[in-house]
């Protein structure tokens, strides 16, 4: 994506504010024209003073008052236009920066695990903030300053030909040379800046990765290793960034020095033309003013081009993430799933993760409304993948999945997931209050609803013992609570959501026996009247399931009740015997 393409997209991102942008464009045109008139009016004053010996005093005074009055009026209009531009440019840029962050945040949250499994959360935060800040700078600088600059260079500068084409040629040549140098530097440094930004993203991603796993880093004495990795990436950033900075420093120096060169050139050419009666004193003075103003404009244009250049990789990366399409797209004619009894049907489902072997092959089963179905098998047999497909975190390669007769690909993702509650092995609590965590699945729940769910989950009593009760912050991932407390909050969260379908994903495997017994009582209250799927390695927890599906090599190898499967003396019986041997040992 080239610079101009990025720039065009940044402007189009304004959406509903394009009308305001157009008004700002008009105001910038006025500002540019009025500022362009300043040196021309000054030249008129010089001509008038030069002819003062030939004019009566009264006529000279009258013309002076008219000219200075016009100059003052134009100055007042210019000040007003500048205030208008600055005020609305600031508001437009700030408003759209926040909207840009909102758009990115909403899009990333909607992307499936196939995206998040490869993207670092720290990098995504960096992309969102850097991209939004980069576009903010472009909008603000463009509408407050740069647009007037480009109007001056592209529209008003050619008009100087009608004043004195010989002097105007010197200005035009100066602009062409400046633009040529700038484009040359951009072409020489674009790839290096892109590499430097890539290493900066890796730097932030690795730092976030280490900080989020600081216990592992400290436990395995990786402090020195992580710092060496950090320093290595820093060196890569510097080795790619410094050559880019050197080139742009040269452009900056040339721009600063061009002011003196331009004025000297105008004076030399103007003196020659005046000596040969081809230019008046006022014209020479006007062009000296125009040259000085033009150098200022070029300096501003260079600053804008430099900012756009250095922000381009951030903005490009922002749009790259925003353009990422979901692997589970929602159909345009998708309908909401009505609340039903919760029958779940898998019909000849086949699935494999990208660039990986087939995980499920020909999986077919039906879970009756209100029944409890357990999924067991060795690690990697496909149990969790089945539940991921049910939630449309992925779509099957072949076959279909239906809830109450509705193909889940024909219903909205939001209504599908509202119908499913999940209790994970890790409770996955947000760093917010207990109440906020409980309301995740049902924001409109009343205080009475919250308390009822917590009592059923046997969580109400320990919540009241917290420093601020339901308003206690739980820390990152619920760090201030015990494992049993976190699980009971997760169960209360699912109870409050009140879905017809429930998934228990190793919900008690990380708990000690005493805590597991307490959590199990809460789970029974949660499972009542719901179609429940239990993913379990601890086979004693699925004894009461209505049906057990035994997965092996991506297929359902056995199915039946606990006692029936034991009697078959097949895979399930071997798994149970192995676990009993481990307990005995």
C-alpha positions in Angstrom: 0.0 0.0 0.0 1.8 3.1 -1.2 1.8 6.4 0.7 -0.9 8.1 -1.5 -3.1 5.1 -1.2 -2.8 5.1 2.6 -3.4 8.9 2.7 -6.5 8.6 0.6 -7.9 5.8 2.8 -7.2 7.8 6.0 -9.3 10.7 4.6 -12.1 8.4 3.5 -12.1 6.9 7.0 -13.7 10.2 8.2 -17.0 8.9 6.9 -19.8 11.2 8.2 -17.3 13.9 8.9 -16.4 14.3 5.2 -18.9 17.2 5.0 -17.0 19.0 7.8 -13.8 18.1 6.0 -15.1 19.8 2.9 -15.9 23.0 4.9 -12.4 22.9 6.3 -11.1 22.6 2.8 -12.9 25.8 1.8 -11.7 27.6 4.9 -8.1 26.6 4.1 -8.5 27.9 0.6 -9.5 31.3 2.0 -6.6 31.2 4.4 -4.1 30.3 1.6 -5.5 33.1 -0.7 -5.4 35.7 2.0 -1.9 34.8 3.1 -0.8 34.8 -0.5 -2.1 38.4 -0.9 0.1 39.7 2.0 3.4 40.0 0.0 1.5 41.3 -3.1 -0.1 44.1 -1.0 3.2 44.8 0.6 4.7 45.2 -2.9 1.9 47.7 -3.8 2.8 49.7 -0.7 6.4 49.8 -1.8 5.4 50.9 -5.3 3.2 53.6 -3.9 6.0 54.9 -1.6 8.4 54.8 -4.5 6.1 57.1 -6.5 5.4 59.4 -3.5 7.5 62.2 -5.1 5.2 62.4 -8.1 1.9 62.3 -6.1 0.2 65.0 -4.2 0.2 64.5 -0.4 -3.6 64.2 -0.2 -3.8 61.6 -3.0 -0.9 59.6 -1.4 -2.6 59.6 2.0 -5.9 58.6 0.4 -4.4 55.7 -1.5 -2.5 54.7 1.6 -5.6 54.6 3.8 -7.5 52.5 1.2 -4.6 50.1 0.8 -3.9 49.7 4.5 -7.6 49.4 5.2 -8.0 46.6 2.7 -4.9 44.9 4.1 -6.4 45.1 7.6 -9.8 43.8 6.5 -8.2 40.9 4.8 -6.0 40.2 7.9 -9.1 40.1 10.1 -10.8 37.7 7.7 -7.7 35.6 7.7 -7.6 35.5 11.5 -11.2 34.4 11.6 -10.7 31.7 9.0 -7.6 30.4 10.9 -9.6 30.2 14.2 -12.4 28.3 12.4 -9.9 25.9 10.8 -7.9 25.3 14.1 -11.1 24.8 16.2 -12.9 22.3 13.9 -9.7 20.5 12.8 -8.9 19.7 16.5 -12.5 18.5 17.1 -12.6 16.4 13.9 -9.2 14.8 14.6 -10.0 14.0 18.3 -13.4 12.6 17.5 -12.3 10.4 14.7 -9.3 9.1 16.7 -11.7 7.7 19.3 -14.0 6.3 16.6 -11.0 4.7 14.9 -10.0 3.0 18.1 -13.6 1.8 18.6 -13.8 0.4 15.1 -10.5 -1.5 15.5 -11.4 -2.8 19.0 -14.8 -4.1 17.9 -13.4 -5.7 14.8 -10.6 -7.5 16.6 -13.0 -8.8 19.4 -15.2 -10.3 16.6 -12.3 -12.2 15.0 -12.2 -16.0 15.8 -9.4 -17.9 17.5 -7.7 -18.6 14.2 -6.7 -14.9 14.3 -6.0 -14.5 18.0 -3.9 -17.7 18.1 -1.3 -16.1 15.9 -1.6 -12.4 17.0 0.0 -11.2 20.2 -2.3 -9.1 22.4 0.5 -6.6 23.1 1.1 -6.2 19.4 -2.6 -5.6 18.7 -2.7 -2.9 21.4 0.3 -1.3 19.8 -1.3 -1.5 16.3 -4.5 0.1 17.6 -2.9 3.0 19.5 -0.1 3.7 16.9 -2.5 3.5 14.0 -5.1 5.8 15.7 -2.5 8.3 16.8 -0.9 8.3 13.3 -4.3 9.0 11.6 -5.0 11.7 14.3 -1.8 13.4 13.4 -2.5 13.2 9.7 -6.1 14.6 10.1 -5.0 17.4 12.5 -2.0 18.5 10.5 -3.7 18.2 7.1 -6.8 20.3 7.9 -5.1 22.7 10.2 -2.0 23.5 8.1 -1.1 21.2 5.2 -4.2 21.7 3.1 -3.4 25.5 3.0 0.1 24.6 2.0 -0.9 22.5 -0.9 -3.4 25.1 -2.1 -0.6 27.6 -2.1 1.8 25.3 -4.0 -0.6 23.8 -6.5 -3.0 26.6 -7.2 -1.7 30.0 -6.1 2.0 29.6 -7.1 1.2 29.2 -10.9 -0.8 32.5 -10.7 2.5 34.3 -10.0 3.2 33.8 -13.7 0.7 36.5 -14.5 2.5 38.9 -12.2 6.0 38.4 -13.5 6.7 35.2 -15.3 10.5 35.6 -15.1 10.5 35.9 -11.3 7.9 33.2 -10.9 10.1 30.7 -12.8 12.7 31.0 -10.0 10.0 30.0 -7.4 8.6 27.2 -9.5 12.1 25.7 -10.1 12.7 25.8 -6.3 9.4 23.9 -5.6 10.2 21.3 -8.3 13.7 20.7 -6.9 12.4 20.4 -3.4 9.6 17.9 -4.4 12.2 15.9 -6.4 14.5 15.6 -3.4 11.7 14.6 -1.1 10.3 11.9 -3.3 13.9 10.6 -3.8 14.4 10.3 -0.1 11.0 8.6 0.4 11.9 6.0 -2.2 15.3 5.4 -0.6 13.9 5.0 3.0 10.4 3.5 2.7 11.6 -0.1 3.0 13.9 0.7 5.9 11.2 2.5 7.9 8.9 -0.5 7.3 11.5 -2.9 8.7 12.2 -0.6 11.7 8.4 -0.4 12.5 8.2 -4.2 12.2 11.0 -4.6 14.8 9.3 -2.1 17.1 6.2 -4.2 16.9 8.2 -7.3 17.8 9.8 -5.4 20.7 6.4 -4.5 22.2 5.0 -8.0 21.6 7.9 -9.7 23.3 7.8 -7.3 26.2 4.1 -7.9 26.7 4.6 -11.7 26.4 7.3 -11.7 29.1 5.3 -9.4 31.4 2.1 -11.5 31.1 4.2 -14.6 32.0 6.4 -12.9 34.6 6.0 -15.9 37.0 7.4 -18.2 34.4 10.3 -15.8 33.6 11.2 -15.5 37.3 10.7 -19.2 38.1 13.0 -20.3 35.3 15.6 -17.6 35.9 15.1 -16.1 32.5 15.6 -12.4 33.5 19.0 -12.2 31.8 17.8 -14.1 28.7 14.7 -12.0 28.2 16.8 -8.8 28.6 19.3 -10.1 26.0 16.4 -10.8 23.6 15.0 -7.3 24.3 18.4 -5.7 23.6 18.8 -7.7 20.4 15.6 -6.4 19.0 16.5 -2.8 20.1 19.7 -3.1 18.1 17.7 -4.2 15.1 15.4 -1.2 15.5 18.4 1.2 15.7 20.2 -0.4 12.7 17.2 0.1 10.5 16.0 3.4 11.9 19.2 5.5 11.9 19.8 5.4 8.1 16.3 6.6 7.6 16.8 9.4 10.1 20.0 10.4 8.3 18.3 10.9 5.0 15.5 12.9 6.5 18.0 15.1 8.3 19.6 15.9 5.0 16.2 17.0 3.6 15.6 19.1 6.7 19.0 20.9 6.3 18.4 21.5 2.6 14.9 23.0 3.4 16.4 25.3 6.0 19.2 26.5 3.7 16.9 27.0 0.7 15.3 30.1 2.3 18.6 32.0 2.0 19.3 30.7 -1.5 15.8 31.6 -2.7 15.9 35.2 -1.4 19.4 35.7 -2.9 18.2 34.3 -6.2 15.1 36.6 -6.3 17.2 39.6 -5.4 19.8 38.9 -8.1 17.2 38.2 -10.8 15.0 41.1 -9.6 17.9 43.5 -9.7 18.8 42.5 -13.2 15.2 42.8 -14.3 14.7 46.2 -12.6 17.9 47.5 -14.2 16.5 46.5 -17.6 13.0 47.9 -16.8 11.4 44.4 -16.7 10.3 44.5 -13.1 9.3 47.2 -10.7 10.6 47.6 -7.1 7.3 46.5 -5.7 7.3 43.3 -7.8 10.8 42.4 -6.6 9.8 43.0 -3.0 6.6 41.0 -3.5 8.5 38.1 -4.9 10.9 38.2 -2.0 8.0 38.0 0.4 6.5 35.2 -1.7 9.8 33.3 -1.7 10.1 33.6 2.1 6.5 32.5 2.5 7.0 29.7 0.0 10.0 28.4 1.9 7.9 28.3 5.1 5.2 26.4 3.2 7.8 24.0 1.9 9.1 23.5 5.4 5.6 22.7 6.6 5.0 20.4 3.6 8.2 18.6 4.4 7.1 18.2 8.0 3.8 16.8 6.9 5.4 14.5 4.4 7.8 13.3 7.0 5.1 12.7 9.5 3.0 10.8 7.0 6.1 8.8 6.0 7.0 7.8 9.5 3.4 7.0 10.5 2.7 5.1 7.2 3.8 1.6 8.6 1.7 2.0 11.7 -1.4 3.1 9.6 -0.7 0.3 7.1 -0.6 -2.2 9.9 -3.8 -0.8 11.3 -5.6 -1.2 8.0 -4.1 -4.7 7.5 -5.7 -5.9 10.8 -9.0 -4.1 10.0 -9.1 -5.8 6.6 -8.7 -9.3 8.2 -11.8 -11.3 7.4 -13.3 -13.8 9.8 -13.0 -17.5 9.1 -16.5 -17.8 10.4 -18.3 -15.1 8.4 -22.0 -14.3 9.3 -24.4 -14.6 6.4 -26.3 -11.5 5.4 -29.6 -13.3 5.8 -28.7 -14.8 9.2 -31.6 -14.8 11.7 -31.6 -14.8 15.5 -31.8 -18.2 17.1 -35.1 -18.4 19.1 -34.8 -19.9 22.6 -35.7 -23.5 22.4 -35.3 -26.8 24.3 -31.6 -27.1 23.3 -31.4 -30.1 21.1 -27.9 -30.3 19.4 -27.2 -32.4 16.3 -23.8 -33.1 14.6 -24.2 -34.7 11.2 -21.1 -36.2 9.5 -18.9 -33.3 10.7 -15.3 -33.3 9.3 -12.8 -30.6 10.4 -9.1 -29.9 10.3 -7.2 -26.8 11.6 -5.3 -24.8 9.0 -2.0 -26.4 7.9 -2.7 -29.4 10.2 -4.1 -32.9 9.8 -7.8 -33.7 10.1 -9.0 -33.6 13.7 -12.6 -34.8 13.3 -13.9 -37.1 10.6 -17.5 -38.1 10.3 -18.7 -37.1 13.8 -22.4 -37.7 14.1 -24.5 -37.6 17.3 -27.6 -36.0 18.8 -27.9 -34.5 22.3 -31.5 -34.6 23.5 -32.9 -31.5 25.2 -31.9 -31.4 28.9 -29.6 -34.4 28.6 -26.0 -34.6 29.8 -23.4 -35.7 27.3 -19.8 -36.4 28.2 -16.9 -36.2 25.8 -13.9 -38.3 26.8 -10.7 -39.5 25.1 -7.0 -39.0 25.0 -5.6 -35.6 24.6 -5.9 -34.4 21.0 -8.8 -36.8 20.2 -11.1 -33.9 19.2 -13.3 -33.3 22.3 -12.6 -29.6 22.7 -12.7 -29.1 18.9 -16.3 -30.4 18.9 -17.3 -27.8 21.4 -15.4 -25.1 19.5 -17.4 -26.0 16.4 -20.7 -25.8 18.4 -19.9 -22.2 19.3 -18.8 -21.4 15.8 -15.3 -20.5 16.8 -14.5 -22.5 13.6 -16.7 -23.9 10.9 -16.6 -27.6 9.8 -15.1 -28.5 6.5 -17.9 -30.9 5.8 -21.2 -31.8 7.5 -23.5 -29.6 9.6 -24.3 -28.7 13.1 -27.8 -27.7 14.2 -29.5 -26.4 17.4 -33.2 -27.2 17.6 -33.2 -27.9 13.8 -31.5 -24.6 12.9 -28.2 -24.9 11.0 -25.8 -22.7 13.1 -24.3 -21.2 10.0 -27.8 -19.7 9.2 -28.2 -17.9 12.5 -26.4 -14.9 13.9 -23.3 -15.6 15.8 -24.4 -13.3 18.7 -27.7 -15.2 19.2 -25.9 -18.5 18.9 -23.5 -17.7 21.7 -26.2 -16.2 23.8 -27.7 -19.7 23.8 -24.5 -21.3 25.1 -22.9 -21.0 28.5 -19.3 -22.1 29.1 -17.5 -22.9 32.3 -13.8 -23.3 31.5 -11.0 -25.0 33.5 -9.6 -21.5 33.9 -12.4 -19.2 35.0 -11.0 -16.4 32.8 -12.1 -13.4 34.9 -11.7 -9.8 33.8 -9.7 -7.4 35.9 -12.9 -5.7 37.1 -15.3 -6.0 40.0 -17.0 -9.2 41.0 -20.3 -7.7 39.9 -18.9 -6.7 36.5 -17.6 -10.2 35.9 -21.0 -11.7 36.7 -22.8 -9.3 34.4 -20.7 -10.3 31.3 -23.3 -12.6 29.9 -26.4 -10.6 31.0 -25.7 -6.9 31.6 -29.4 -6.1 32.4 -29.6 -8.5 35.3 -31.0 -7.1 38.6 -29.3 -7.3 42.0 -31.8 -9.9 43.0 -30.9 -12.0 39.9 -27.2 -11.7 40.7 -27.6 -12.8 44.3 -29.9 -15.7 43.4 -27.3 -17.0 40.9 -24.4 -16.6 43.4 -26.4 -18.5 46.1 -27.0 -21.4 43.7 -23.3 -21.3 42.8 -22.4 -21.3 46.6 -20.5 -18.0 45.9 -22.7 -15.5 47.8 -21.1 -16.1 51.3 -17.5 -15.7 50.2 -18.3 -12.6 48.1 -19.8 -10.9 51.2 -16.5 -11.6 53.0 -14.5 -9.7 50.4 -13.4 -6.1 51.3 -16.1 -4.4 49.1 -18.4 -7.3 48.6 -19.7 -7.5 45.1 -17.7 -4.3 44.2 -14.4 -5.9 45.0 -11.8 -5.9 42.2 -10.7 -9.4 41.4 -7.3 -8.6 39.9 -5.9 -9.7 36.5 -7.4 -13.1 35.6 -9.0 -13.2 39.2 -5.6 -13.3 40.9 -7.0 -12.2 44.3 -9.3 -15.2 44.5 -8.7 -18.8 45.1 -9.2 -21.4 42.3 -12.5 -22.6 43.9 -13.8 -19.1 44.3 -13.0 -18.3 40.7 -14.8 -21.4 39.5 -17.9 -20.6 41.6 -18.0 -17.1 40.1 -17.7 -18.7 36.6 -20.6 -20.9 37.5 -22.7 -18.0 38.8 -21.9 -16.1 35.6 -23.2 -19.0 33.6 -26.3 -19.3 35.8 -27.0 -15.6 35.4 -26.8 -15.9 31.6 -29.4 -18.8 31.8 -28.6 -20.5 28.5 -30.4 -23.6 27.3 -27.0 -25.2 26.4 -24.1 -25.6 28.7 -20.4 -26.6 28.2 -18.3 -27.7 31.1 -14.7 -27.7 29.9 -12.7 -29.5 32.5 -14.5 -27.3 35.0 -13.2 -29.1 38.2 -9.9 -30.7 37.0 -7.7 -28.1 38.6 -9.3 -28.2 42.1 -8.5 -30.2 45.2 -11.0 -32.8 46.4 -12.7 -30.7 49.0 -13.1 -27.7 46.7 -14.2 -29.9 43.9 -17.0 -31.4 46.0 -18.3 -27.9 46.7 -18.0 -26.7 43.1 -19.7 -29.9 41.9 -22.8 -29.1 44.0 -22.9 -25.7 42.3 -22.5 -27.4 38.9 -25.5 -29.6 39.5 -27.7 -26.6 40.1 -26.3 -25.1 36.9 -26.9 -28.2 34.8 -30.6 -28.7 35.9 -32.8 -28.5 32.8 -30.1 -27.7 30.4 -28.5 -29.6 27.6 -25.0 -30.1 29.0 -21.7 -31.2 27.5 -18.9 -32.2 29.8 -15.3 -32.4 28.6 -13.4 -34.4 31.2 -10.2 -36.3 31.6 -11.1 -37.3 35.2 -13.6 -40.0 34.2 -15.2 -40.3 37.7 -16.8 -36.9 37.0 -18.9 -38.3 34.1 -20.4 -41.3 35.9 -23.9 -39.7 35.9 -23.9 -38.6 32.3 -26.8 -39.7 30.1 -24.5 -40.6 27.3 -20.7 -40.8 27.0 -19.0 -40.2 23.7 -15.5 -41.8 23.5 -13.3 -40.0 20.9 -10.4 -41.7 19.2 -8.5 -40.6 16.1 -11.1 -37.9 15.3 -14.1 -40.2 15.5 -16.6 -41.4 18.0 -15.2 -44.9 18.8 -17.7 -45.8 21.5 -20.9 -44.4 23.0 -23.2 -45.3 25.9 -23.7 -45.0 29.6 -20.8 -45.3 32.1 -21.7 -48.9 33.1 -22.4 -50.0 29.5 -19.0 -48.8 28.3 -17.3 -50.5 31.2 -19.0 -53.7 30.2 -17.8 -53.4 26.6 -14.2 -53.6 27.9 -13.1 -51.3 25.1 -11.3 -48.0 24.9 -13.3 -46.4 27.7 -12.7 -49.3 30.1 -9.0 -49.1 29.4 -9.0 -45.3 30.2 -10.9 -46.0 33.5 -8.5 -48.8 34.4 -5.5 -46.6 33.6 -6.8 -43.8 35.9 -7.5 -46.3 38.7 -4.0 -47.6 38.5 -2.6 -44.1 38.6 -4.7 -43.3 41.7 -3.6 -46.6 43.4 0.1 -45.8 42.6 
